[in-house]
């Protein structure tokens, strides 16, 4: 039997306002082709199907068209199992649950009232049981912990971890009981969407803590040993859990931010043969190149020239770190990529950002200052004559007044 483990599609996600539907469509086409080429029997999607709880019509269209392709009789995939992640709306995913079940698409959007509903027995085309899946969705705080007055953060953390561990122990026991009842040595696969301790993340990958106000990183040891394979979602970097070859994060199939630019993306092919479980990552092609460029103006322009000569179509994030004040930075960068297929999505001037606040003491934050104070602090970072400081301040106040007037007219 061949499984394919994926997660964190984040359909509908934008990057600095740039829509990415073409990328998502290309990935789903590649995924469907891979399923046919590799003769995949079961597809697992371990959470964060969508980027928000209210996905756009275009994102929904991509999702449902893909599922219809999986349901085609010509497709080797017999079952699709989808669990919700922390970005997904449980009610939205669950709404068409019974309809999708008729297409052998099994969706678990939230912790079920009867835990046995999370233990799925998948059957082949002749009706013979072939796999047991413990389809555990993202477990929300309210699902696994009872709040008590006066409890400490440590108590809350302990209860969260215990709740997750107890949930997996319960579904594992039900799966083993189901296997005994069926009288067949069926493999047991578990799914989940959580943060395993020691997991690797990347700057700008969009991964946020699952449980607000708590680390809630579970140890790899909480998962029962009866799981022949553990398919996890949430972390975008493909990786093993606790060093185990059969406990993995597949990672996101697309780079979700410039922090993931250059990172190899993959999905996990899992093959059950006799008593062996063989796992191999299948690399996902790059459908849209992302490039993060950091340096002074000469270094940035040199890199842009190299990319242009190579015919790059990359989306760019540029961080200017030079000491020189470049008032027309955006214009010069736009000129450098003129006539190319590259697009600058973000420019960050580290010199301005790092020097703008000019903290008087370590505890001072931006919230302690009003807008004009921030502007004055920024002016103080430059060796400007007092006359020019007052002129810039007057211009700044005039600009703010104009913006305020525009807002009033819009209302």
Protein Blocks (a to p, Z undefined) as FASTA:
>chain_A
ZZdddehklgoiaeehiacklmmmmmmmmmmmmmmmnopabdcdeejkbfbfbdcfklmm
mmmmmmmmmmpmklmbfbdcddddfkbcfklmmmmmmmmmmnopacdfbdcfblmlmpcc
dddfkopafbdcdddddddfklmpccdehiafklmmmmmmmmmmmmmmmmmmmmmmmmmm
nopacddddddddddehiacdehklpacfbghiakiacfklpcfklmbdcdehiacdcde
ehiakbccebjabdfbfklgoiacdddddddehjbccddddddddfbdcdddeddfklmm
mmmmmmmmnopabdcddddfbfbdcfklmmmmmmmmgoiabdcfbdcdfklmmmmnopab
fklcfklpcfklmmmmmmmmpccdfklmmmmmmmmmmmmmmmmmmmmmmZZ
